[in-house]
């Protein structure tokens, strides 16, 4: 319920977001899954998974690939930054 006697505050903030997986291969699979969701109805192409796997390997530092070390439920899992 709107109350005219109360002051309204608005703002925004940016928070980090991550993908978590059991392996680098799982991170690559998540990359391809996100892409397939936006493509046409063509059958799955295994070569796309290979390309995503190579990308994860060669761009690990750019995508923030690391093992989660903070004291969170995902501790020990592979973590990648989400754009």
C-alpha positions as CSV (number, residue, x, y, z in Angstrom):
1,X,0.0,0.0,0.0
2,X,1.4,3.4,-1.0
3,X,1.9,5.8,1.9
4,X,2.5,9.4,0.9
5,X,4.1,10.2,4.3
6,X,7.0,7.7,3.6
7,X,9.9,8.6,1.5
8,X,10.7,6.3,-1.4
9,X,14.2,5.2,-2.2
10,X,15.4,3.7,-5.4
11,X,18.8,2.4,-6.5
12,X,20.6,-0.3,-8.3
13,X,23.7,-2.3,-7.7
14,X,25.7,-4.9,-9.6
15,X,26.5,-8.2,-8.1
16,X,28.8,-11.0,-9.2
17,X,27.1,-14.1,-10.6
18,X,28.7,-17.5,-11.1
19,X,28.2,-20.9,-12.8
20,X,29.1,-23.9,-10.7
21,X,29.9,-27.4,-12.0
22,X,31.7,-30.6,-11.0
23,X,34.2,-30.3,-13.9
24,X,35.5,-28.0,-16.7
25,X,33.6,-30.3,-19.1
26,X,30.4,-29.4,-17.3
27,X,31.1,-25.7,-17.7
28,X,31.6,-26.3,-21.4
29,X,28.3,-28.2,-21.5
30,X,26.6,-25.2,-19.8
31,X,28.0,-22.9,-22.4
32,X,26.6,-25.0,-25.3
33,X,23.3,-25.4,-23.6
34,X,22.8,-21.7,-23.3
35,X,23.7,-21.3,-26.9
36,X,21.3,-24.0,-28.1
37,X,18.4,-22.4,-26.3
38,X,18.7,-19.4,-28.6
39,X,19.3,-21.3,-31.9
40,X,17.0,-23.0,-34.3
41,X,15.7,-26.6,-34.3
42,X,18.8,-28.2,-35.9
43,X,20.0,-31.4,-34.2
44,X,22.8,-31.2,-31.6
45,X,26.2,-30.9,-33.2
46,X,29.0,-32.5,-31.1
47,X,31.5,-30.2,-32.7
48,X,29.9,-27.3,-30.8
49,X,30.7,-29.0,-27.5
50,X,34.3,-29.5,-28.6
51,X,34.6,-25.8,-29.5
52,X,33.2,-24.8,-26.2
53,X,35.6,-27.1,-24.4
54,X,38.5,-25.6,-26.2
55,X,37.3,-22.1,-25.4
56,X,37.0,-23.0,-21.6
57,X,40.6,-24.4,-21.7
58,X,42.2,-21.5,-23.6
59,X,40.3,-18.7,-21.9
60,X,40.1,-20.0,-18.3
61,X,41.4,-16.8,-16.8
62,X,39.1,-14.6,-18.9
63,X,36.0,-16.4,-17.8
64,X,37.1,-16.6,-14.2
65,X,37.6,-20.4,-14.1
66,X,38.7,-21.4,-10.6
67,X,37.9,-23.8,-7.8
68,X,35.5,-22.3,-5.3
69,X,37.4,-21.8,-2.1
70,X,35.0,-19.6,-0.1
71,X,33.0,-21.1,2.7
72,X,29.8,-21.6,0.7
73,X,27.8,-24.8,-0.2
74,X,29.6,-24.9,-3.6
75,X,33.1,-25.0,-2.0
76,X,35.4,-27.3,-4.0
77,X,33.3,-27.0,-7.2
78,X,34.6,-25.5,-10.5
79,X,33.4,-21.9,-10.7
80,X,33.1,-19.6,-13.7
81,X,32.0,-16.0,-13.8
82,X,28.7,-15.4,-15.4
83,X,28.6,-12.4,-17.8
